Amino acid sequence: MGNLRSVEKAVEFLGVRCVVSSDVSGATKLIIPGVGAFGAAMERLGPLRKDIASFAASGQPLLGICLGQQLLFDTSEELGEHVGLGLIPGRVRYLPASMGLKVPHVGWSPLHYRGSEGLAKSCTEGEQVYFVHSLYTDCSEVSDVVATATYGLEFAAAVQRKNVWGTQFHPEKSSAVGLRILKNFLEC
C-alpha cells in the first residue's frame, strides 16, 4: 500500500529496529502506512484485519499513517462505500473541491494541537508537516482529535483513541517535526 520503505527508514533512523511483515504476532508496536485507495487497501489487508483488531484490543500501540489513518475509521466514501477497521469512530470523506482549492492537497500545512501529550509531546503550535491526500477523517468523537490542519476546512490531522494513533500527514516526510512525532509514538 505504498510508503513502506520510507517509514521503515525513518524508524531505523530513530534507532528502533523495524520489520516489514504481514505477521503481527510478536510485534510490540504496529505501524500501518499507506498510499492508495481505501477499498483496495482493505481488500489487500484481508485476513490481517482480525490480527490488527486483536493487536489494538491488546492495548499495544498502533499507528496509521495517511491512508493507514483512514483505514482505522468505520467507513469511507472513496470510490463507493467501504467498511474500515472500526478502531476509531468516524467516516472518511472527500475534501470539498468546491472551495476553489486543488484536490489532492499536496504540500506543507501547519498543525494546531489540542493538547501536549501523546503524538503532540514536545511539539510546537504551527509546525508544518507534509500532506498528500484527497480525503480526510471526520471523527465522531472530538476527543479523538489530537491535532488539526486546515485546507478549505479544518480536519483531523492526527488522532488518538487510547493506544490507536493516526496521522493524515506523512511524519516520515515531514523533516524534524515528523521525526519527533514518530519518535513520540515509538516511545509510548
Sequence and secondary structure as in RCSB ss.txt:
>XXXX:A:sequence
MGNLRSVEKAVEFLGVRCVVSSDVSGATKLIIPGVGAFGAAMERLGPLRKDIASFAASGQPLLGICLGQQLLFDT
SEELGEHVGLGLIPGRVRYLPASMGLKVPHVGWSPLHYRGSEGLAKSCTEGEQVYFVHSLYTDCSEVSDVVATAT
YGLEFAAAVQRKNVWGTQFHPEKSSAVGLRILKNFLEC
>XXXX:A:secstr
   HHHHHHHHHHTT      S  TT SSEEE   S HHHHHHHHTTHHHHHHHHHHTT  EEEETHHHHHTEEE
E TTS EE   SEEEEEEE  GGGS  SSEEEEEE EES SSGGGTT  TT EEEEEESEEEEESSGGGEEEEEE
SSSEEEEEEEETTEEEESS GGGSHHHHHHHHHHHHT 
